[in-house]
Amino acid sequence: MSIGIVFLVIFLAVMIGVGIWGMRKTKTLGDFFLGGRTLGPWISAVAYGTSYFSAVIFIGFAGTQGWQFGLNALWIAIGNAIIGAGAAWLVLARRTRRMTQNLDAMTMPEFLQERYGAKHLKPVAASLIFFFLLPYSASVFKGLGHLFETVFRIPYDIALLIMILFTGVYLILGGYFAIAVTDFIQGIIMFFGAAVMVLVLTAPEGGLLGIMDKIQANYPINVPAVQQPSVLTVFSLVFMTSFGTWGLPQMTQKFYAIRNEKVITKAAVVTTVFALMIGFTAYYTGASSHVFFDINTVPKNAAGMIQYDLIIPTLLTNKLPQVLLALILLLILSASMSTLSSLVLVSSSAVAIDLYPSRQEAKAGKDRSVAMMRFLSLIFIIISYFISRFQIGIIVYLMSLSWGVISGSFAAPYILGLYSRRVTKAGAYAGFFTGTAVMIALFFILGSSRSPLAASIAIIAPFIVVPAVSHFTRPPARERLNKAFAGV
């Protein structure tokens, strides 16, 4: 795997170089967190796509859903591309860009506070982001550490420190500008690496259509009808991973940072194509495991249970040449580091911008707000290391709940607040706490294996609660609404 080490060194050197370049462009808090709102369609679109997908989709999701769902897993890829990527840009980006600028809001908690005049919602929302996104970022660090340990034979602790160091350097130096540029580089690697991976895997088996025929023939043999997922299971997973992204702060931040509204249509097209390529190749590769394995040869543990996380690594190791395998590992690393940097930045902002008075300092023109943001980003990266290194039980639960809690809490107050003047402060509070409570309750009632269904219900319920409560409560002041909706 010496060629992999060479690729890795070059990749990390480029990341550091971009961080140094970004530092020269980062003078204010707005520069650090939003890149000065100057990013064009290609960089913005690819930054959104790379934040969407991490190693989880290539290793965990592709292996698990590919084996369990067969070709039905491709519905997830279609939903992610059309709803989670393209539609999100077309429905949310223009109003988000305009209204956050009108309200001088840089973060999701700050937007909710300014939109509804809900001064207590900002610290509550920021605390929720911190408690759930930070453990999620730590889980990505953990996955990368195990990837390095397995492939490059680097001890887990050392691999973890390497990832913490390099992610921290380019993030802390260059802020969001460095993240967006590195995401663009990583996105190119992901796009072409994924395409080459599928071509190499499918060519000996009759190409894409030939593989599909074999998957359809082998899937019922490997997964009997009683074990195949229901339509509800497939739908809830598509819904959670597609519409659920509309309420995730690390995704909506990309809309705040675009240069102007003219880039939105092009960004929507680019993001859709990118997401379709990454999603399709990942889940298609996972489903093709039914061609390369059967129920007896699929990776299992000593107890005879299928090890879904080993399906894709085993498949790639057995079927790809060393050079291409090294490139695919770089693809997985790129996907994870882009997601990771966005998570750490947004998690850090929950304290650095929303809870600590650096935002007020920035408005007052004090330069130390940027230094404080960098310092707190470093602190959260260090915290991520310790969470990754020592897997505490409560942290594992927070990781499992993160997607449903965050999206369930934020989606309805955020999306309805963009489109309706009638949504009230009480309605926003009610929707926020409904999403949190429903997700936590259903997670324990239904069990972790049905968390996509729990998350889907948690996302939908606030869209009923928010209008209902708003109907009986007083709307925000007309001046506040006129300011928020100016030019919309």
C-alpha distance (Angstrom), angle and dihedral (degrees) to the residues before:
residue distance angle dihedral
M1 . . .
S2 3.82 . .
I3 3.81 89.6 .
G4 3.79 87.7 56.5
I5 3.80 90.7 54.2
V6 3.82 89.6 52.0
F7 3.81 92.1 50.5
L8 3.80 90.0 46.8
V9 3.82 94.4 51.7
I10 3.81 92.0 48.8
F11 3.80 91.4 46.8
L12 3.80 94.4 50.4
A13 3.81 92.0 45.1
V14 3.81 90.0 55.3
M15 3.81 90.5 49.4
I16 3.79 91.2 53.7
G17 3.80 91.1 47.4
V18 3.79 91.2 53.1
G19 3.80 89.8 49.3
I20 3.79 91.2 55.1
W21 3.81 90.7 46.8
G22 3.79 90.5 49.4
M23 3.81 91.7 50.8
R24 3.80 89.4 63.2
K25 3.81 89.8 56.1
T26 3.80 95.3 45.7
K27 3.79 112.4 89.0
T28 3.80 105.5 135.4
L29 3.79 137.8 36.7
G30 3.82 88.8 -104.5
D31 3.81 89.3 54.6
F32 3.79 91.4 50.2
F33 3.80 98.2 47.1
L34 3.82 102.7 29.5
G35 3.79 104.8 19.2
G36 3.79 88.3 -113.4
R37 3.85 89.3 -66.5
T38 3.81 88.5 -83.6
L39 3.82 104.6 118.6
G40 3.80 121.4 126.7
P41 3.82 129.5 -136.8
W42 3.80 100.6 -90.3
I43 3.79 97.2 49.0
S44 3.83 92.6 40.6
A45 3.80 93.2 47.8
V46 3.79 95.6 47.7
A47 3.83 91.0 43.7
Y48 3.81 87.9 56.4
G49 3.80 91.9 48.0
T50 3.78 96.4 47.1
S51 3.80 91.3 48.2
Y52 3.81 87.7 52.2
F53 3.80 95.5 58.0
S54 3.80 128.5 48.3
A55 3.81 135.8 162.3
V56 3.80 86.3 -73.0
I57 3.82 91.8 75.5
F58 3.83 94.1 47.8
I59 3.79 97.8 41.3
G60 3.81 111.5 21.6
F61 3.80 107.2 20.9
A62 3.80 98.2 36.6
G63 3.79 92.8 48.4
T64 3.80 95.9 43.0
Q65 3.80 101.0 40.3
G66 3.80 93.0 34.5
W67 3.80 91.6 58.0
Q68 3.81 97.6 36.6
F69 3.82 98.5 39.6
G70 3.81 102.8 30.2
L71 3.81 111.1 -165.3
N72 3.82 89.8 -10.5
A73 3.79 85.7 77.5
L74 3.80 87.1 74.4
W75 3.82 88.4 71.3
I76 3.80 86.5 69.4
A77 3.80 90.3 55.4
I78 3.81 91.8 48.7
G79 3.81 92.7 47.7
N80 3.80 92.6 47.4
A81 3.81 92.3 51.1
I82 3.80 100.1 42.7
I83 3.82 101.8 32.7
G84 3.78 105.5 19.5
A85 3.81 95.3 43.0
G86 3.82 116.9 16.5
A87 3.82 100.3 31.1
A88 3.80 91.7 43.2
W89 3.81 90.2 59.2
L90 3.79 94.1 45.2
V91 3.81 96.2 45.0
L92 3.80 102.6 35.2
A93 3.79 112.0 21.4
R94 3.83 101.9 72.2
R95 3.79 96.8 47.2
T96 3.80 92.8 39.4
R97 3.80 92.3 52.3
R98 3.81 93.0 46.6
M99 3.80 98.6 42.2
T100 3.81 96.7 44.4
Q101 3.79 88.3 51.5
N102 3.82 91.5 47.3
L103 3.80 90.9 50.4
D104 3.83 94.9 38.1
A105 3.81 88.7 -125.1
M106 3.81 121.7 158.1
T107 3.81 102.0 177.3
M108 3.80 138.4 37.5
P109 3.85 93.7 -108.3
E110 3.81 89.8 48.9
F111 3.81 91.1 49.7
L112 3.81 91.9 51.6
Q113 3.80 91.2 48.8
E114 3.79 94.4 49.7
R115 3.80 95.8 39.6
Y116 3.80 95.4 52.0
G117 3.80 103.2 23.0
A118 3.81 86.7 -119.8
K119 3.81 103.8 148.5
H120 3.81 93.9 175.9
L121 3.81 94.1 50.0
K122 3.81 93.0 67.6
P123 3.85 97.3 62.9
V124 3.82 91.7 40.1
A125 3.80 91.9 50.6
A126 3.81 91.9 45.0
S127 3.79 90.9 51.1
L128 3.81 90.7 51.1
I129 3.82 90.7 51.8
F130 3.78 90.8 49.8
F131 3.80 96.0 48.2
F132 3.80 95.9 46.4
L133 3.81 108.4 28.1
L134 3.78 95.6 45.2
P135 3.83 93.3 58.4
Y136 3.80 88.0 45.2
S137 3.81 90.3 55.2
A138 3.79 88.7 47.9
S139 3.81 89.9 54.7
V140 3.82 89.8 55.3
F141 3.82 89.5 50.7
K142 3.79 88.0 51.3
G143 3.80 92.8 51.4
L144 3.79 91.6 49.9
G145 3.78 90.9 49.4
H146 3.80 91.5 55.0
L147 3.81 90.5 45.9
F148 3.81 90.7 56.0
E149 3.78 91.1 44.5
T150 3.81 92.9 52.5
V151 3.79 101.0 40.2
F152 3.79 106.4 28.7
R153 3.81 96.3 31.3
I154 3.81 90.3 -125.3
P155 3.84 113.9 147.8
Y156 3.80 112.1 -103.4
D157 3.81 95.3 -117.8
I158 3.80 92.6 51.2
A159 3.81 92.7 44.2
L160 3.79 89.4 51.8
L161 3.80 91.3 51.8
I162 3.83 90.9 49.3
M163 3.80 91.9 53.5
I164 3.79 92.8 44.7
L165 3.81 90.4 49.9
F166 3.80 98.7 48.5
T167 3.80 96.2 40.3
G168 3.78 89.6 47.8
V169 3.79 94.6 49.5
Y170 3.79 99.0 53.6
L171 3.80 93.6 36.9
I172 3.80 96.2 48.0
L173 3.80 94.1 42.7
G174 3.78 100.8 44.5
G175 3.80 106.5 18.8
Y176 3.79 118.7 -162.4
F177 3.80 93.9 -17.4
A178 3.81 90.5 59.6
I179 3.81 90.5 44.7
A180 3.81 92.3 51.7
V181 3.81 94.5 47.4
T182 3.80 93.3 45.7
D183 3.81 88.6 46.1
F184 3.79 88.3 55.9
I185 3.82 91.4 52.0
Q186 3.78 91.3 44.7
G187 3.81 90.2 46.7
I188 3.81 91.7 57.0
I189 3.81 89.5 51.3
M190 3.80 90.8 48.2
F191 3.81 95.1 47.1
F192 3.79 98.7 50.2
G193 3.81 95.3 32.5
A194 3.81 91.1 54.8
A195 3.80 92.2 48.6
V196 3.81 93.1 50.0
M197 3.82 91.0 46.4
V198 3.81 93.0 57.0
L199 3.79 93.7 44.1
V200 3.80 92.9 51.9
L201 3.81 92.9 46.0
T202 3.79 96.3 46.9
A203 3.83 102.7 37.8
P204 3.85 95.4 80.0
E205 3.82 91.1 46.5
G206 3.80 99.0 54.0
G207 3.81 99.8 -82.5
L208 3.81 128.7 -87.5
L209 3.81 96.3 -38.8
G210 3.78 92.7 43.9
I211 3.80 90.9 53.8
M212 3.81 91.4 47.8
D213 3.80 91.7 54.9
K214 3.81 90.6 51.0
I215 3.81 92.2 47.0
Q216 3.80 90.8 53.1
A217 3.80 90.5 49.5
N218 3.82 97.0 45.9
Y219 3.81 101.4 36.6
P220 3.84 96.8 75.6
I221 3.81 89.3 48.4
N222 3.81 94.8 51.4
V223 3.83 96.0 37.5
P224 3.84 112.9 34.5
A225 3.80 118.0 -144.2
V226 3.82 93.2 -103.1
Q227 3.82 89.9 58.0
Q228 3.80 96.9 45.5
P229 3.81 115.1 106.1
S230 3.78 120.0 -102.7
V231 3.78 124.4 -115.5
L232 3.82 88.1 -106.4
T233 3.80 91.0 55.7
V234 3.79 92.5 50.3
F235 3.80 92.6 45.4
S236 3.82 94.3 48.2
L237 3.79 91.6 50.9
V238 3.82 91.7 48.3
F239 3.80 90.7 47.3
M240 3.80 95.3 46.4
T241 3.80 95.2 48.6
S242 3.83 94.8 40.5
F243 3.80 111.7 34.6
G244 3.80 90.4 24.2
T245 3.81 91.1 70.8
W246 3.81 89.9 64.4
G247 3.79 89.3 77.0
L248 3.82 100.2 42.0
P249 3.84 112.3 109.7
Q250 3.82 93.7 -147.5
M251 3.82 88.6 59.1
T252 3.81 100.3 41.9
Q253 3.80 90.3 49.5
K254 3.82 86.9 74.3
F255 3.82 89.3 65.9
Y256 3.82 92.5 54.1
A257 3.80 91.9 55.6
I258 3.82 102.6 52.4
R259 3.81 118.1 118.0
N260 3.81 95.8 -124.5
E261 3.78 141.8 -29.2
K262 3.81 93.6 -91.4
V263 3.81 91.0 75.9
I264 3.81 94.5 59.0
T265 3.82 100.7 87.2
K266 3.80 93.2 47.4
A267 3.81 90.8 44.8
A268 3.82 90.2 51.4
V269 3.80 91.5 54.0
V270 3.82 93.8 45.4
T271 3.80 92.8 47.1
T272 3.80 92.6 48.3
V273 3.81 93.3 50.9
F274 3.80 91.6 45.4
A275 3.82 93.7 47.9
L276 3.80 92.2 46.1
M277 3.80 91.3 52.7
I278 3.82 95.2 47.0
G279 3.80 95.6 40.6
F280 3.80 94.9 44.6
T281 3.82 94.9 47.3
A282 3.80 92.5 46.7
Y283 3.80 97.8 48.4
Y284 3.79 93.7 35.6
T285 3.81 89.1 54.7
G286 3.78 89.2 48.5
A287 3.79 92.6 50.5
S288 3.81 90.8 47.2
S289 3.81 87.4 65.7
H290 3.82 84.1 87.5
V291 3.80 87.7 66.4
F292 3.79 97.1 47.3
F293 3.83 98.3 36.4
D294 3.77 136.9 34.8
I295 3.79 130.2 -162.4
N296 3.81 90.6 -82.2
T297 3.82 99.1 46.1
V298 3.82 101.0 38.2
P299 3.86 109.9 110.6
K300 3.80 112.5 -86.3
N301 3.79 137.3 172.9
A302 3.79 126.8 -120.9
A303 3.80 90.6 -84.7
G304 3.80 91.6 56.3
M305 3.82 95.4 -108.2
I306 3.82 117.9 140.9
Q307 3.81 112.2 -105.8
Y308 3.77 100.5 -145.0
D309 3.81 94.5 -176.7
L310 3.81 89.7 61.4
I311 3.82 97.0 51.1
I312 3.82 97.6 83.8
P313 3.85 96.7 37.2
T314 3.82 90.5 49.8
L315 3.80 92.4 45.9
L316 3.80 93.7 49.6
T317 3.79 93.8 44.3
N318 3.80 91.6 52.0
K319 3.80 98.7 42.3
L320 3.81 108.7 32.8
P321 3.81 129.0 75.0
Q322 3.80 116.0 -116.1
V323 3.81 96.1 -104.4
L324 3.80 93.4 50.4
L325 3.79 91.5 42.9
A326 3.81 88.7 55.3
L327 3.82 89.5 51.0
I328 3.81 91.8 49.6
L329 3.79 90.8 50.3
L330 3.80 87.5 52.4
L331 3.81 87.3 50.8
I332 3.81 90.7 54.6
L333 3.79 90.8 45.8
S334 3.82 90.4 50.2
A335 3.79 92.2 50.3
S336 3.78 91.8 50.9
M337 3.81 98.4 43.8
S338 3.81 92.6 50.5
T339 3.80 91.6 50.5
L340 3.77 90.6 43.1
S341 3.80 96.3 52.3
S342 3.82 91.5 50.2
L343 3.80 91.5 49.4
V344 3.79 93.3 48.9
L345 3.81 92.6 46.9
V346 3.81 93.5 50.4
S347 3.81 92.9 42.0
S348 3.80 89.9 50.7
S349 3.79 92.2 48.0
A350 3.80 89.5 57.5
V351 3.80 87.4 73.2
A352 3.80 103.7 18.8
I353 3.82 94.7 52.4
D354 3.81 108.6 13.2
L355 3.81 102.3 38.7
Y356 3.81 105.9 19.9
P357 3.83 117.0 65.8
S358 3.83 92.8 -118.4
R359 3.80 88.6 109.4
Q360 3.79 90.5 58.1
E361 3.78 89.2 46.6
A362 3.80 90.2 52.5
K363 3.79 91.2 52.0
A364 3.80 88.0 50.0
G365 3.81 89.7 53.1
K366 3.81 98.0 -111.4
D367 3.79 112.0 152.4
R368 3.80 95.6 -151.7
S369 3.82 90.3 78.8
V370 3.82 89.2 79.9
A371 3.79 91.5 48.5
M372 3.79 89.7 50.2
M373 3.82 91.3 50.1
R374 3.80 89.8 52.0
F375 3.80 91.6 47.0
L376 3.80 93.8 49.6
S377 3.81 91.0 45.8
L378 3.80 87.1 56.3
I379 3.79 91.0 48.9
F380 3.80 92.0 52.6
I381 3.78 92.3 47.8
I382 3.80 88.4 53.6
I383 3.81 90.1 48.7
S384 3.81 88.6 50.1
Y385 3.79 88.9 54.9
F386 3.79 93.5 54.5
I387 3.81 92.1 45.3
S388 3.82 89.1 50.9
R389 3.79 92.9 45.2
F390 3.82 97.3 47.5
Q391 3.80 112.5 38.1
I392 3.82 103.5 -151.0
G393 3.79 116.0 -167.3
I394 3.82 97.0 -123.3
I395 3.82 90.2 50.2
V396 3.80 90.9 55.6
Y397 3.82 89.3 54.4
L398 3.81 91.1 49.1
M399 3.82 89.7 52.6
S400 3.82 91.2 52.2
L401 3.80 92.4 48.8
S402 3.80 98.8 41.1
W403 3.82 102.7 94.7
G404 3.81 95.9 45.8
V405 3.80 96.0 42.2
I406 3.81 96.2 47.9
S407 3.80 97.1 42.8
G408 3.80 93.5 39.2
S409 3.79 91.2 52.4
F410 3.79 100.0 43.6
A411 3.82 107.7 29.2
A412 3.83 101.0 76.0
P413 3.84 99.2 40.0
Y414 3.80 90.0 44.8
I415 3.83 100.8 43.7
L416 3.82 97.2 38.1
G417 3.79 89.1 45.1
L418 3.79 89.7 58.5
Y419 3.80 93.9 54.8
S420 3.79 109.5 26.7
R421 3.79 128.9 60.6
R422 3.80 88.4 -168.7
V423 3.81 96.2 69.5
T424 3.79 108.3 108.1
K425 3.76 136.0 -153.5
A426 3.81 90.5 -108.1
G427 3.79 89.8 50.6
A428 3.80 91.4 51.5
Y429 3.80 91.6 50.0
A430 3.82 91.2 47.0
G431 3.79 93.1 49.8
F432 3.78 93.1 45.5
F433 3.79 94.7 53.2
T434 3.82 93.6 38.9
G435 3.81 91.5 58.9
T436 3.79 91.8 49.2
A437 3.80 95.8 45.9
V438 3.81 96.0 44.0
M439 3.80 93.2 50.3
I440 3.80 94.9 48.3
A441 3.82 93.2 44.6
L442 3.81 95.6 46.8
F443 3.79 92.5 43.9
F444 3.80 89.8 62.9
I445 3.81 95.3 36.5
L446 3.82 97.8 47.9
G447 3.81 97.1 29.9
S448 3.78 131.1 -122.6
S449 3.83 92.2 -77.7
R450 3.81 89.1 67.4
S451 3.79 96.7 42.4
P452 3.88 92.3 121.8
L453 3.81 88.7 61.8
A454 3.81 91.1 45.5
A455 3.81 90.7 49.2
S456 3.81 92.5 48.3
I457 3.81 91.7 52.8
A458 3.82 90.5 45.5
I459 3.81 90.3 53.6
I460 3.83 94.8 46.5
A461 3.83 99.5 42.9
P462 3.83 96.5 67.2
F463 3.82 90.3 54.2
I464 3.81 85.6 65.5
V465 3.80 96.7 39.7
V466 3.83 98.3 47.1
P467 3.86 96.8 57.2
A468 3.82 91.5 40.5
V469 3.81 94.3 53.7
S470 3.82 92.2 39.3
H471 3.81 90.1 55.7
F472 3.81 91.0 64.1
T473 3.81 100.3 37.0
R474 3.80 135.9 70.8
P475 3.84 117.4 -91.1
P476 3.80 122.4 -127.9
A477 3.80 119.0 -81.8
R478 3.80 115.2 -72.0
E479 3.82 91.0 -121.1
R480 3.79 90.9 57.1
L481 3.79 92.4 48.5
N482 3.81 93.1 47.1
K483 3.80 89.9 51.8
A484 3.82 93.4 48.0
F485 3.82 96.1 45.4
A486 3.82 97.4 39.9
G487 3.80 108.1 136.3
V488 3.81 93.0 0.4
